[in-house]
Amino acid sequence: MAEIIKHECGIAMVRLLKPLSYYQKKYGSYLYGLNKLYLLMEKQHNRGQEGAGLACVKLHARPAEEFIYRERAIGTSAIQEIFANIKDQIKNTPHDTADADWAALHLPFAGEVYMGHLRYSTTGRSGLSYVHPFLRRGNWRSRNLLLCGNFNMTNVDEIFNSIVAQGQHPRSYADTFVLLEQVGHALDMENQKLYDRYKKEGLDDIAITKSIEENLNIADILKKPAQIWDGGYVICGMTGSGDMFSFRDPHGIRPAFYYADDEIVVVASERPVIQTTMNLSVEQVKELQPGECLVVNRRGNIHTEQILPPRNYSACSFERIYFSRGSDIDIYKERKELGRYLTSQILESIDYDLEHTVFSFIPNTAEVAFYGMLEGLNNYLSEQKFYMLRNATAPLNDSELKHILSLKVRSEKVAIKDIKLRTFIAEGDTRDDLAAHVYDITYGTVQADIDNLVIIDDSIVRGTTLKQSIIKILDRLHPKKIIIVSSSPQVRFPDCYGIDMSRMGEFIAFKAAIELLNDRGMQHIIEDVYNKSKAQQNSPKEQITNYVKEIYAPFTQKEISKKIAQMLTSEDITSQVEIIYQTLEGLHQAIPNHPGDWYFSGNYPTPGGNRLVNNAFINFVEGVDNKRQL
C-alpha cells in the first residue's frame, strides 16, 4: 500500500533528418534535437530515479575530432546534472551561436543522433559504471556501438557462455555488459563481411570505410544474437557512423513508441511523452510491435523490420496499472475500468450501505481508479433511486422524495502524505512509530463507529506501509470498518523482466498462503513443491514447470485476502479491517490488450520466468536472501 516499487527503465532517442542549419533557421536553435531529448527524458523521470545517461553522435566530424559524446550521472537529480554539464561544455567551447555548420563539426553535443536513458536498477548493482548508455569503442566509426535499454534478461548465463565460446573475454557478467559485447561482436562481423566484399570489388581503404558506413545492415547484426535472448526488453543502439535502432522483444513485454516525419524521428517508452514533446495526436504516435525493430540508417532512411517472429503476446499489465503515465488516453480509461470492476465486491463488503460509507484513495497514483470506482458506485445508486421512485407503492411526499434524491456516494480526501517526514534516522520501535505518521488524516470526514471507510490503492504488494502506517492512521478516525481495496490482483509471483520484485518472501499474498498452509496442517504442500522445484533446478529452462502455483491452489482469493487482513492488522487496531483485491477476470476485462499477468497468475511468457520462480521458491525455503538468482 503506497509503497515505492522500483521498476523498469526509460529510453529516449532522437534522430534529426535535416542539417543543423535547418533547425537553426526554422526553430531558432541547432540544439533542437538536444532540447527534444531533454523533454523526452524529463517527461519519463518517473521511470528512472537512480541515474541517467545521454549520448550524441555527430555525423560529420572530421578525423582527430570527437564524434561520440557521452554524459552520465547517478542520483535522483541525474537528468539535471548531465544537462548542466553539457551546457557547461558548450559554454566553455568558443563558438558562434548562429553558425550551425561550424557547430555540427566542432561543438560538443551538437549532433544529429541522440540517445537518452533513465535507470532503475533491478539487479542490486549500482554506480556510474552501470548507468546506460554503454559504449564500445573502436577506431572505425562503424565499429563503435552505444547501447541502452529497458530490459532484464533471464538467461545471462547462456548469453555469456555463447560469447565466451566465440573466444571473447567479457569483463563483466552484468547483462548490459554481456549484450554490448555480443552485439558488438556481431557489428564487427558485419563490418568485416562488408570490408571483404568491397575489397574484392577493388575499392581503396577510404572508399571501403565510406561504403561500410553507408551500408550496415542492422537487422542482420541483431538477428543472430537475439535468437538466444530470453526476457522482456526494448534495446536501443547507435553506431558511431550514425545508424540508430530500437528493438522490442517478441512477446511485447516491455513497451516502446515512436514518431517519424521528414524532420525528426523520436522513440520513447511511453506514448504521451512523445505526444507532449512533439505536440501530436494519439493517432500520430506508433507502437513498436513485438519482435520489430525500428531502424534509421546513416543516410536517414527509416524502416521497420521483423527481427524475431511475434510470440505469445504478453504486454505487461502491471505496467498499465502502476508504472505508466496516466495521461495516456488508453491507460486512463483502463485504470478507471479497474476501479469500476471492483464495485460489486465493495458493495457486498459494506452490505450495500452507501449512506454510511466514505470513499477515498491512497496514493495519488490510485486517483484514476478511484474515479472509476465512484462511477460504478454512482451507476448502482442511480439504479437504486430509479427503482425506489418507479416502485413506490404510494405517492411520495416531499420529504421522502428529497431523501431519495439526496442519496449520494460520499467521497473525501481522507489521507494526505507528509512528504517532509523522514524515518531514516530512527531505529526499531522508534522508526515504526515515526512511520505511522507518514500520512496525515483529515479529521471529521468519518462518523466514528457509524461509517465504513473504503480506501483504494493501485496495488498491495508487500503490505509493509499498510501495516506500519496507513491502517493505524485510518483507525484514528474510528470507522466501523476499514476496507482496503487494490485495483490490481494479488501479486503472487516474482518478476524477471525488469521490475524489482524478485523474492518470494516479500509478497504478502505468498506469506498469507504459507500461513494458511501451516494453519491447516498442510505443510506437506510446501515440502512437495520444494522437492519438485529442487529436482528440476539444473534442468534446461525450457523444461522447468512452475510448481509454486500449488502453494495457492488450495485457497480461494477471498481466503488469502482475509488472511492478509489479519496479518496486517495489529492488536491495537479497534476497527474491523478487510482487504479486497481485483480479480484476474476483472483485470483482463479492464486491460484487454495487455494480457501479461505473470505477477498474478504465474503464467510466465518465457521459459526464463519459470526458472526464476523455481529458484526464488528454493531460495525462500532455504533461507537464501539474495536479490536474484537466475
C-alpha positions as CSV (number, residue, x, y, z in Angstrom):
1,M,0.0,0.0,0.0
2,A,1.5,3.3,-1.1
3,E,4.9,1.6,-1.4
4,I,7.5,2.6,-4.0
5,I,8.3,-0.3,-6.3
6,K,11.4,0.0,-8.3
7,H,10.6,-0.7,-11.9
8,E,11.8,-0.7,-15.5
9,C,14.0,2.0,-17.1
10,G,13.0,4.6,-19.6
11,I,14.5,5.1,-23.1
12,A,14.5,8.1,-25.4
13,M,16.0,8.6,-28.8
14,V,16.1,11.4,-31.3
15,R,17.3,11.4,-34.9
16,L,17.4,14.7,-36.9
17,L,16.9,14.1,-40.6
18,K,18.0,17.6,-41.8
19,P,21.2,19.6,-41.4
20,L,21.5,21.5,-38.1
21,S,21.2,24.8,-40.1
22,Y,17.6,23.8,-41.0
23,Y,16.6,23.7,-37.3
24,Q,18.6,26.9,-36.6
25,K,16.6,28.7,-39.3
26,K,13.2,27.1,-38.5
27,Y,13.2,26.7,-34.7
28,G,15.9,29.2,-33.7
29,S,18.5,26.6,-32.4
30,Y,20.8,24.0,-33.8
31,L,20.4,22.3,-30.4
32,Y,16.8,21.5,-31.3
33,G,17.4,17.7,-31.1
34,L,19.2,18.0,-27.7
35,N,16.3,20.1,-26.4
36,K,13.8,17.5,-27.5
37,L,15.8,14.8,-25.9
38,Y,15.7,16.7,-22.6
39,L,11.9,16.9,-22.8
40,L,11.6,13.2,-23.5
41,M,13.8,12.3,-20.6
42,E,12.2,14.7,-18.1
43,K,8.7,13.5,-19.0
44,Q,9.8,10.0,-18.2
45,H,11.6,10.9,-14.9
46,N,9.3,8.6,-13.0
47,R,10.9,5.7,-14.7
48,G,14.4,6.3,-13.5
49,Q,15.4,7.6,-10.1
50,E,18.8,6.0,-9.8
51,G,20.7,7.5,-12.7
52,A,20.6,8.9,-16.2
53,G,22.8,9.0,-19.3
54,L,22.9,10.6,-22.7
55,A,24.9,10.1,-25.8
56,C,25.3,12.0,-29.1
57,V,26.8,11.0,-32.4
58,K,28.0,13.7,-34.9
59,L,27.6,12.6,-38.5
60,H,30.1,15.0,-40.0
61,A,33.0,15.0,-37.5
62,R,36.5,15.0,-39.1
63,P,39.4,12.7,-38.2
64,A,41.1,13.7,-34.9
65,E,37.8,15.3,-33.8
66,E,35.4,13.6,-31.4
67,F,32.3,12.1,-33.0
68,I,30.7,10.4,-29.9
69,Y,29.8,12.4,-26.8
70,R,28.5,10.8,-23.6
71,E,27.5,12.1,-20.2
72,R,26.2,10.1,-17.3
73,A,25.3,10.7,-13.7
74,I,23.8,8.9,-10.7
75,G,21.1,10.0,-8.3
76,T,17.6,11.4,-8.4
77,S,18.8,14.7,-10.0
78,A,20.9,12.9,-12.7
79,I,19.0,14.5,-15.6
80,Q,19.6,18.0,-14.4
81,E,23.2,17.2,-13.7
82,I,24.0,15.8,-17.1
83,F,22.3,18.6,-19.0
84,A,24.1,21.1,-16.7
85,N,27.4,19.5,-17.6
86,I,26.5,19.6,-21.3
87,K,25.6,23.2,-21.0
88,D,29.0,24.0,-19.4
89,Q,30.8,22.1,-22.1
90,I,29.0,24.1,-24.8
91,K,29.5,27.3,-22.9
92,N,33.2,26.7,-22.5
93,T,33.8,26.0,-26.2
94,P,34.2,29.3,-28.0
95,H,31.6,29.4,-30.8
96,D,29.3,31.5,-32.9
97,T,25.8,30.7,-31.6
98,A,24.4,31.3,-35.2
99,D,26.9,29.2,-37.1
100,A,25.1,25.8,-37.3
101,D,27.6,24.4,-39.8
102,W,30.5,25.0,-37.5
103,A,28.6,23.6,-34.6
104,A,27.8,20.4,-36.5
105,L,31.6,19.8,-36.9
106,H,33.0,21.0,-33.6
107,L,30.6,21.9,-30.8
108,P,30.1,19.2,-28.1
109,F,26.7,17.5,-28.2
110,A,25.6,19.4,-31.3
111,G,24.8,16.4,-33.3
112,E,22.2,14.6,-35.3
113,V,21.7,11.3,-33.4
114,Y,20.8,11.2,-29.7
115,M,20.2,8.5,-27.1
116,G,18.9,9.1,-23.5
117,H,18.3,6.6,-20.7
118,L,16.8,6.7,-17.2
119,R,17.9,3.9,-14.9
120,Y,16.2,1.8,-12.3
121,S,18.4,-1.0,-11.0
122,T,16.7,-4.4,-10.8
123,T,19.8,-6.4,-10.0
124,G,21.2,-4.8,-7.0
125,R,24.1,-3.4,-9.0
126,S,24.7,0.4,-8.7
127,G,27.3,3.0,-9.5
128,L,28.2,5.1,-12.5
129,S,29.7,2.2,-14.4
130,Y,26.2,0.5,-14.6
131,V,24.5,3.6,-16.0
132,H,23.5,3.5,-19.7
133,P,24.3,4.2,-22.4
134,F,27.2,1.7,-22.6
135,L,29.9,2.4,-25.1
136,R,32.1,0.0,-27.1
137,R,34.9,2.0,-28.7
138,G,36.9,1.5,-32.0
139,N,39.0,3.5,-34.4
140,W,36.5,2.9,-37.2
141,R,33.3,4.9,-36.6
142,S,31.1,2.0,-37.9
143,R,32.6,-0.3,-35.2
144,N,31.6,1.9,-32.3
145,L,28.5,0.9,-30.5
146,L,26.3,2.6,-28.0
147,L,23.7,0.6,-26.2
148,C,20.9,1.3,-23.7
149,G,17.6,-0.3,-22.9
150,N,14.7,-1.1,-20.7
151,F,15.2,-4.8,-20.2
152,N,16.2,-7.7,-18.0
153,M,17.5,-10.9,-19.4
154,T,16.7,-14.1,-17.6
155,N,19.4,-16.2,-19.3
156,V,22.5,-14.1,-18.9
157,D,24.5,-17.3,-18.3
158,E,23.6,-18.7,-21.7
159,I,24.5,-15.4,-23.5
160,F,27.7,-15.1,-21.5
161,N,28.7,-18.7,-22.4
162,S,27.9,-18.1,-26.1
163,I,30.3,-15.2,-26.4
164,V,33.0,-16.9,-24.4
165,A,32.6,-19.8,-26.8
166,Q,33.5,-17.3,-29.6
167,G,36.8,-16.6,-27.9
168,Q,35.8,-13.4,-26.2
169,H,36.8,-12.4,-22.7
170,P,33.9,-10.3,-21.2
171,R,35.0,-8.0,-18.4
172,S,31.7,-8.3,-16.5
173,Y,28.8,-10.7,-16.0
174,A,26.1,-8.0,-15.9
175,D,23.5,-8.4,-18.6
176,T,24.1,-5.0,-20.3
177,F,27.9,-5.6,-20.5
178,V,27.3,-9.0,-22.0
179,L,24.8,-7.7,-24.5
180,L,27.2,-5.0,-25.5
181,E,29.9,-7.5,-26.2
182,Q,27.5,-9.8,-28.0
183,V,26.0,-7.2,-30.3
184,G,29.4,-5.5,-30.6
185,H,30.9,-8.7,-31.9
186,A,28.0,-9.1,-34.4
187,L,28.7,-5.5,-35.5
188,D,32.4,-6.4,-36.0
189,M,31.4,-9.4,-38.1
190,E,29.1,-7.2,-40.3
191,N,31.9,-4.7,-40.8
192,Q,34.3,-7.5,-41.7
193,K,31.9,-9.0,-44.2
194,L,31.4,-5.7,-45.9
195,Y,35.1,-5.0,-45.9
196,D,35.9,-8.3,-47.6
197,R,33.1,-7.6,-50.2
198,Y,34.3,-4.1,-51.1
199,K,38.0,-5.2,-51.1
200,K,37.2,-7.8,-53.7
201,E,35.5,-5.1,-55.7
202,G,38.8,-3.1,-55.8
203,L,37.8,-0.2,-53.6
204,D,40.6,1.6,-51.7
205,D,40.5,1.7,-47.9
206,I,38.9,5.2,-47.7
207,A,36.2,4.2,-50.1
208,I,35.7,0.9,-48.3
209,T,35.2,2.7,-45.0
210,K,32.7,5.1,-46.5
211,S,30.8,2.2,-48.2
212,I,30.7,0.2,-44.9
213,E,29.2,3.2,-43.1
214,E,26.6,3.7,-45.7
215,N,25.5,0.0,-45.9
216,L,25.5,-1.5,-42.4
217,N,22.6,-4.0,-42.1
218,I,21.3,-3.5,-38.6
219,A,18.8,-6.3,-39.0
220,D,21.5,-8.8,-39.8
221,I,23.6,-7.6,-36.9
222,L,20.7,-8.2,-34.4
223,K,19.2,-11.4,-35.8
224,K,21.8,-13.9,-34.6
225,P,22.4,-12.5,-31.1
226,A,18.6,-12.1,-30.5
227,Q,18.0,-15.8,-31.1
228,I,19.0,-16.8,-27.6
229,W,17.6,-13.8,-25.7
230,D,15.1,-14.6,-23.0
231,G,13.5,-11.7,-21.2
232,G,11.5,-8.6,-21.6
233,Y,13.3,-5.9,-23.5
234,V,13.4,-2.8,-25.6
235,I,17.0,-2.5,-26.7
236,C,18.3,0.7,-28.3
237,G,21.6,1.3,-30.1
238,M,23.6,3.7,-32.2
239,T,26.7,3.2,-34.2
240,G,29.5,5.7,-34.3
241,S,28.7,6.2,-38.0
242,G,25.1,7.2,-37.3
243,D,22.9,4.2,-37.6
244,M,20.1,4.1,-34.9
245,F,17.8,1.3,-33.9
246,S,15.2,0.3,-31.3
247,F,14.2,-3.3,-30.9
248,R,11.3,-4.8,-28.9
249,D,11.1,-8.3,-27.5
250,P,8.9,-10.8,-29.5
251,H,6.4,-11.1,-26.6
252,G,5.9,-7.4,-26.4
253,I,6.6,-7.4,-22.6
254,R,8.2,-4.0,-22.4
255,P,6.7,-1.0,-24.4
256,A,8.2,1.3,-27.0
257,F,6.6,4.0,-29.1
258,Y,7.9,6.2,-32.0
259,Y,7.1,9.1,-34.3
260,A,8.7,10.0,-37.6
261,D,8.3,12.7,-40.2
262,D,10.6,14.4,-42.7
263,E,12.4,16.3,-39.9
264,I,12.8,14.0,-37.0
265,V,12.4,10.5,-35.5
266,V,11.8,10.1,-31.8
267,V,11.5,7.0,-29.7
268,A,10.3,6.7,-26.0
269,S,9.0,4.2,-23.5
270,E,5.6,5.9,-23.3
271,R,3.2,7.4,-25.9
272,P,2.0,10.6,-24.1
273,V,5.7,11.6,-23.6
274,I,6.1,11.8,-27.4
275,Q,2.7,13.4,-27.8
276,T,3.6,16.2,-25.3
277,T,7.1,16.7,-26.6
278,M,6.2,16.8,-30.2
279,N,2.6,18.2,-29.8
280,L,1.0,15.2,-31.6
281,S,-2.4,13.5,-31.6
282,V,-2.6,9.9,-30.3
283,E,-3.0,8.6,-33.8
284,Q,0.3,10.1,-34.9
285,V,2.4,8.0,-32.5
286,K,3.1,4.4,-33.4
287,E,3.8,1.5,-31.2
288,L,6.8,-0.7,-31.9
289,Q,5.4,-4.2,-32.4
290,P,6.7,-7.4,-30.8
291,G,9.9,-8.6,-32.4
292,E,10.0,-5.5,-34.5
293,C,13.0,-3.2,-34.9
294,L,12.9,0.5,-36.0
295,V,16.0,1.4,-38.0
296,V,17.2,4.8,-39.1
297,N,20.4,4.4,-41.1
298,R,23.2,6.9,-41.5
299,R,21.5,8.4,-44.6
300,G,18.3,9.0,-42.6
301,N,16.3,6.2,-44.3
302,I,13.6,4.9,-41.9
303,H,12.1,1.4,-41.9
304,T,10.9,-1.2,-39.5
305,E,11.9,-4.8,-39.8
306,Q,10.8,-8.0,-38.1
307,I,13.9,-9.3,-36.3
308,L,12.1,-12.2,-34.5
309,P,8.6,-13.6,-35.2
310,P,6.0,-12.5,-32.7
311,R,5.3,-15.0,-29.9
312,N,2.5,-15.3,-27.4
313,Y,1.7,-11.6,-26.8
314,S,2.3,-10.7,-23.2
315,A,2.5,-7.0,-22.8
316,C,2.8,-6.2,-19.1
317,S,-0.5,-5.4,-17.4
318,F,1.2,-4.3,-14.2
319,E,2.9,-1.5,-16.1
320,R,-0.5,-0.2,-17.1
321,I,-1.8,-0.4,-13.5
322,Y,1.1,1.1,-11.7
323,F,4.1,2.5,-13.7
324,S,3.0,4.2,-16.9
325,R,1.9,7.8,-17.1
326,G,-1.9,8.1,-16.6
327,S,-2.1,10.8,-19.1
328,D,-2.2,8.3,-21.9
329,I,-5.8,8.1,-23.2
330,D,-5.9,4.3,-23.1
331,I,-4.2,3.9,-19.7
332,Y,-6.5,6.5,-18.2
333,K,-9.6,4.5,-19.4
334,E,-8.1,1.2,-18.3
335,R,-7.4,2.5,-14.8
336,K,-10.9,3.8,-14.5
337,E,-12.2,0.4,-15.6
338,L,-10.1,-1.3,-12.9
339,G,-11.9,0.8,-10.3
340,R,-15.3,0.2,-11.8
341,Y,-14.9,-3.6,-11.8
342,L,-14.4,-3.6,-8.0
343,T,-17.8,-2.1,-7.4
344,S,-19.7,-5.4,-6.7
345,Q,-17.1,-6.6,-4.2
346,I,-17.1,-3.3,-2.4
347,L,-20.9,-3.1,-2.2
348,E,-21.0,-6.6,-0.8
349,S,-18.4,-5.7,1.8
350,I,-20.3,-2.7,3.0
351,D,-23.6,-4.5,2.9
352,Y,-24.8,-2.1,0.2
353,D,-24.9,0.7,2.9
354,L,-23.7,3.7,0.8
355,E,-25.3,6.1,3.1
356,H,-22.8,5.2,5.9
357,T,-19.7,4.7,3.8
358,V,-16.9,7.2,2.9
359,F,-14.6,6.5,-0.1
360,S,-11.1,7.8,-0.7
361,F,-7.7,6.8,-2.2
362,I,-4.0,6.5,-1.3
363,P,-1.7,7.3,-3.0
364,N,-2.2,9.8,-5.8
365,T,-1.4,7.1,-8.5
366,A,-4.7,5.4,-7.4
367,E,-6.8,8.5,-8.2
368,V,-7.9,7.4,-11.6
369,A,-9.0,4.0,-10.4
370,F,-10.9,5.9,-7.6
371,Y,-12.8,7.9,-10.2
372,G,-13.8,4.6,-11.9
373,M,-14.9,3.1,-8.6
374,L,-17.1,6.2,-8.0
375,E,-18.6,5.9,-11.4
376,G,-19.5,2.3,-10.7
377,L,-21.0,3.1,-7.3
378,N,-22.9,6.1,-8.8
379,N,-24.3,3.9,-11.5
380,Y,-25.5,1.4,-8.9
381,L,-27.0,4.3,-6.8
382,S,-28.8,5.7,-9.8
383,E,-30.4,2.3,-10.5
384,Q,-31.5,2.1,-6.8
385,K,-33.0,5.6,-7.0
386,F,-34.8,4.7,-10.2
387,Y,-36.1,1.5,-8.6
388,M,-37.4,3.4,-5.4
389,L,-39.1,6.0,-7.5
390,R,-40.6,3.6,-10.0
391,N,-41.8,1.1,-7.5
392,A,-43.2,3.3,-4.7
393,T,-46.5,1.8,-3.6
394,A,-47.9,5.2,-2.8
395,P,-47.2,8.7,-3.9
396,L,-44.1,10.1,-2.2
397,N,-44.3,13.2,-0.1
398,D,-41.7,16.0,-0.4
399,S,-39.6,14.7,2.5
400,E,-39.4,11.2,1.0
401,L,-38.6,12.5,-2.4
402,K,-35.9,14.8,-1.2
403,H,-34.3,11.9,0.8
404,I,-34.1,9.7,-2.3
405,L,-32.7,12.5,-4.5
406,S,-30.2,13.5,-1.8
407,L,-28.6,10.0,-1.7
408,K,-25.0,10.2,-2.9
409,V,-21.7,8.4,-2.9
410,R,-19.7,10.1,-0.2
411,S,-16.1,10.8,-1.2
412,E,-13.4,12.6,0.8
413,K,-9.7,13.4,0.9
414,V,-9.1,11.3,4.0
415,A,-5.3,10.8,4.0
416,I,-2.5,13.1,2.8
417,K,1.1,12.1,2.6
418,D,3.5,14.2,4.7
419,I,6.4,14.4,2.2
420,K,8.6,16.2,4.7
421,L,8.7,13.4,7.2
422,R,11.8,11.1,7.1
423,T,12.3,8.0,9.2
424,F,15.9,7.1,8.3
425,I,17.4,8.4,11.5
426,A,15.3,6.2,13.8
427,E,15.6,2.5,14.6
428,G,13.4,-0.3,15.9
429,D,10.2,0.7,17.6
430,T,11.0,4.4,17.2
431,R,11.2,4.0,13.5
432,D,7.9,2.2,13.4
433,D,6.3,5.0,15.4
434,L,7.6,7.6,13.0
435,A,6.5,5.5,10.0
436,A,3.0,5.6,11.4
437,H,2.9,9.3,10.9
438,V,4.0,9.4,7.3
439,Y,0.3,10.2,6.4
440,D,-1.9,12.8,7.9
441,I,-5.7,12.2,8.1
442,T,-8.5,14.7,7.7
443,Y,-10.4,14.6,10.9
444,G,-14.2,14.9,10.8
445,T,-14.6,13.1,7.4
446,V,-15.9,9.9,9.1
447,Q,-18.6,9.4,11.7
448,A,-17.0,7.4,14.4
449,D,-18.3,3.9,14.9
450,I,-21.0,4.5,12.3
451,D,-19.3,4.9,8.9
452,N,-17.4,2.4,6.9
453,L,-14.2,3.7,5.3
454,V,-13.1,2.4,1.8
455,I,-9.6,3.3,0.6
456,I,-8.5,2.3,-2.9
457,D,-4.9,1.8,-3.9
458,D,-3.4,0.7,-7.2
459,S,-1.6,-2.3,-5.6
460,I,-0.8,-4.0,-2.4
461,V,2.4,-5.9,-2.8
462,R,4.3,-6.2,0.4
463,G,1.9,-4.6,2.8
464,T,4.6,-3.0,4.9
465,T,3.4,0.6,4.8
466,L,-0.1,-0.6,5.1
467,K,0.7,-2.3,8.5
468,Q,3.1,0.2,9.8
469,S,1.4,3.4,8.9
470,I,-1.9,3.6,6.9
471,I,-4.2,1.3,8.9
472,K,-3.1,2.8,12.1
473,I,-3.7,6.3,10.8
474,L,-7.1,5.4,9.4
475,D,-8.1,3.7,12.6
476,R,-7.8,7.1,14.4
477,L,-11.0,8.1,12.7
478,H,-12.7,5.2,14.4
479,P,-14.6,3.9,11.4
480,K,-16.9,0.9,11.9
481,K,-14.9,-0.9,9.2
482,I,-11.8,-0.2,7.2
483,I,-11.8,-1.7,3.7
484,I,-8.6,-1.5,1.7
485,V,-9.1,-2.1,-2.0
486,S,-6.4,-2.9,-4.5
487,S,-7.1,-2.2,-8.2
488,S,-4.6,-4.9,-9.1
489,P,-4.9,-8.6,-8.3
490,Q,-2.8,-10.3,-5.6
491,V,0.9,-10.2,-6.5
492,R,1.8,-13.8,-6.0
493,F,4.9,-14.4,-8.2
494,P,8.2,-12.6,-8.8
495,D,9.1,-10.6,-11.9
496,C,12.2,-11.3,-14.0
497,Y,11.6,-8.8,-16.9
498,G,12.7,-5.5,-15.3
499,I,10.7,-4.8,-12.2
500,D,12.4,-5.1,-8.8
501,M,10.2,-7.8,-7.3
502,S,12.3,-11.0,-7.3
503,R,12.0,-12.6,-3.9
504,M,9.0,-14.8,-2.9
505,G,9.2,-13.8,0.8
506,E,8.4,-10.1,0.1
507,F,4.9,-10.8,-1.2
508,I,2.2,-10.5,1.4
509,A,0.0,-12.8,-0.7
510,F,2.6,-15.5,-0.6
511,K,3.2,-15.1,3.1
512,A,-0.5,-15.4,3.7
513,A,-0.7,-18.6,1.6
514,I,2.2,-20.1,3.6
515,E,0.5,-19.2,6.9
516,L,-2.8,-20.8,5.7
517,L,-0.9,-24.0,4.8
518,N,0.6,-24.0,8.3
519,D,-2.7,-23.2,10.0
520,R,-4.4,-26.1,8.3
521,G,-1.7,-28.6,8.7
522,M,-0.9,-28.7,5.0
523,Q,2.9,-28.1,5.4
524,H,3.4,-31.2,3.1
525,I,2.5,-29.0,0.1
526,I,5.4,-26.7,0.9
527,E,7.7,-29.7,1.1
528,D,6.3,-31.2,-2.1
529,V,6.7,-28.0,-4.1
530,Y,10.2,-27.6,-2.8
531,N,11.2,-31.1,-3.7
532,K,9.8,-30.8,-7.2
533,S,11.4,-27.5,-7.7
534,K,14.8,-28.7,-6.4
535,A,14.6,-31.8,-8.7
536,Q,14.3,-29.6,-11.8
537,Q,16.7,-26.9,-10.7
538,N,19.5,-27.9,-13.1
539,S,17.2,-28.7,-16.0
540,P,17.2,-26.5,-19.1
541,K,14.9,-23.6,-18.6
542,E,12.5,-24.9,-21.3
543,Q,11.8,-28.0,-19.2
544,I,11.0,-26.2,-15.9
545,T,7.4,-26.1,-14.6
546,N,6.1,-23.5,-12.2
547,Y,5.1,-25.7,-9.3
548,V,4.8,-22.7,-7.0
549,K,1.2,-22.3,-8.2
550,E,0.4,-25.3,-6.0
551,I,1.1,-23.2,-2.9
552,Y,-2.0,-21.1,-3.7
553,A,-4.2,-23.9,-5.2
554,P,-6.0,-25.0,-2.0
555,F,-7.4,-21.5,-1.3
556,T,-9.8,-19.0,-2.8
557,Q,-8.7,-15.4,-3.4
558,K,-11.1,-14.3,-0.6
559,E,-9.4,-16.7,1.9
560,I,-6.0,-15.3,1.1
561,S,-7.3,-11.7,1.3
562,K,-8.8,-12.5,4.7
563,K,-5.5,-13.9,6.0
564,I,-3.7,-10.8,4.6
565,A,-6.0,-8.6,6.5
566,Q,-5.3,-10.5,9.7
567,M,-1.6,-10.3,9.2
568,L,-1.6,-6.6,8.5
569,T,-3.9,-5.7,11.5
570,S,-2.0,-5.1,14.7
571,E,-3.6,-5.8,18.1
572,D,-4.1,-2.1,18.8
573,I,-6.5,-1.6,15.8
574,T,-10.1,-1.2,17.0
575,S,-11.8,-1.1,13.6
576,Q,-12.6,-4.2,11.6
577,V,-10.2,-4.5,8.6
578,E,-11.0,-6.1,5.3
579,I,-8.9,-6.3,2.1
580,I,-10.3,-6.6,-1.4
581,Y,-8.2,-7.4,-4.5
582,Q,-9.1,-7.1,-8.1
583,T,-9.8,-10.4,-9.7
584,L,-7.9,-11.8,-12.7
585,E,-11.1,-11.7,-14.7
586,G,-11.6,-8.0,-13.8
587,L,-8.0,-7.3,-14.8
588,H,-8.4,-8.8,-18.2
589,Q,-11.7,-7.1,-18.8
590,A,-10.3,-3.7,-17.9
591,I,-7.0,-4.1,-19.7
592,P,-7.8,-6.5,-22.6
593,N,-4.8,-5.6,-24.8
594,H,-2.1,-6.3,-22.2
595,P,-2.5,-9.9,-21.2
596,G,0.8,-10.3,-19.5
597,D,-0.2,-11.2,-15.9
598,W,2.6,-13.4,-14.6
599,Y,2.8,-11.5,-11.4
600,F,-0.7,-12.6,-10.5
601,S,-1.2,-15.9,-12.3
602,G,2.4,-17.3,-12.6
603,N,1.9,-17.8,-16.3
604,Y,5.3,-16.6,-17.5
605,P,5.6,-15.8,-21.2
606,T,9.2,-17.1,-21.5
607,P,11.0,-20.2,-20.1
608,G,13.3,-18.0,-18.1
609,G,10.4,-16.8,-16.0
610,N,9.7,-20.4,-14.8
611,R,13.3,-20.8,-13.9
612,L,13.2,-17.6,-11.9
613,V,10.2,-18.6,-9.8
614,N,11.6,-22.0,-9.3
615,N,14.9,-20.6,-7.9
616,A,13.1,-17.9,-5.9
617,F,11.0,-20.5,-4.1
618,I,14.0,-22.7,-3.4
619,N,15.8,-19.6,-2.0
620,F,12.8,-18.9,0.2
621,V,12.7,-22.4,1.7
622,E,16.5,-22.5,2.1
623,G,16.6,-19.0,3.7
624,V,18.8,-17.5,1.0
625,D,18.2,-13.8,1.0
626,N,20.0,-12.7,-2.2
627,K,18.3,-10.3,-4.6
628,R,18.2,-12.5,-7.7
629,Q,19.5,-15.9,-8.7
630,L,18.6,-16.8,-12.2
